[in-house]
């Protein structure tokens, strides 16, 4: 929690229930960029490309928004976020290949 990490809220005042509900809705909101194109675009290839572009843009925006809390450079934060999520995606893709997943 950013508020807890930067000292704007005391640990004793933090509600685990509220934190879990907020995390749930943030997870849903974060996944929308990659899911909505499959609802709106009828061509599977077009949906994949649109989803890819929307996801990259969302990752960069989230990285830039992090600077409100960290007070750093927005483009460095956006690039860091892109690198970290790309690494996670590469690992997930590798695991899928390892277990015989298909594209």
C-alpha positions in Angstrom: 0.0 0.0 0.0 1.5 3.3 -1.1 -0.1 5.2 1.8 1.4 2.8 4.3 4.8 2.8 2.6 5.1 6.6 2.6 3.8 7.1 6.1 0.5 8.8 5.3 -1.4 6.1 7.2 -0.5 4.2 10.3 -0.3 0.4 10.1 -2.8 0.1 13.0 -5.4 2.1 11.0 -5.1 0.0 7.9 -8.0 -2.4 7.3 -7.0 -5.7 5.7 -10.6 -6.1 4.4 -10.6 -2.7 2.7 -7.1 -3.3 1.3 -8.2 -6.7 -0.2 -11.3 -5.2 -1.8 -9.3 -2.3 -3.3 -6.7 -4.7 -4.6 -9.5 -6.9 -6.1 -11.0 -3.9 -8.0 -7.6 -2.6 -9.1 -6.8 -6.1 -10.5 -10.1 -6.1 -12.4 -9.4 -2.5 -13.7 -5.8 -3.5 -14.7 -7.0 -6.5 -16.7 -9.6 -4.5 -18.7 -7.0 -3.1 -21.2 -6.2 -6.6 -22.3 -9.7 -8.2 -22.2 -12.0 -5.5 -23.6 -10.5 -5.8 -27.2 -11.7 -9.4 -27.4 -15.2 -8.2 -26.7 -15.2 -5.3 -29.1 -13.1 -6.6 -32.0 -14.6 -9.6 -33.8 -11.5 -10.7 -35.7 -9.2 -12.8 -33.4 -6.0 -11.4 -34.9 -7.2 -7.9 -34.7 -8.3 -8.4 -31.1 -4.8 -9.7 -30.2 -3.0 -6.8 -31.8 -5.5 -4.3 -30.2 -5.1 -6.0 -26.8 -1.3 -5.9 -27.1 -1.2 -2.2 -27.9 -3.8 -1.3 -25.2 -1.8 -3.4 -22.6 1.5 -1.7 -23.5 -0.1 1.7 -23.2 -1.8 0.8 -19.9 1.6 -0.5 -18.5 3.3 2.8 -19.5 0.5 4.9 -18.0 0.6 3.0 -14.7 4.4 3.4 -14.6 4.0 7.1 -15.2 1.3 7.5 -12.6 3.6 5.9 -10.0 5.6 9.1 -10.0 2.9 10.9 -8.1 3.9 8.7 -5.1 7.7 8.4 -5.8 8.3 12.0 -7.2 10.7 10.5 -9.8 10.9 10.9 -13.5 7.7 9.8 -15.2 9.4 8.3 -18.3 11.9 6.3 -16.2 9.2 5.0 -14.1 7.1 4.1 -17.1 10.1 2.3 -18.7 10.9 0.4 -15.5 7.3 -0.7 -15.3 7.5 -1.9 -19.0 10.7 -3.8 -18.4 9.4 -5.6 -15.3 6.1 -6.5 -16.9 7.8 -7.7 -20.1 10.0 -9.9 -18.0 7.0 -11.4 -16.2 5.3 -11.9 -19.6 8.4 -13.7 -21.0 8.5 -16.0 -18.0 4.8 -16.8 -18.3 5.2 -17.5 -22.0 8.2 -19.7 -21.3 6.3 -21.7 -18.7 3.5 -22.1 -21.2 5.9 -23.5 -23.8 7.4 -25.8 -21.2 4.1 -27.3 -20.4 3.0 -27.6 -24.0 0.7 -24.6 -24.3 -0.4 -23.4 -27.7 -0.9 -19.9 -29.1 
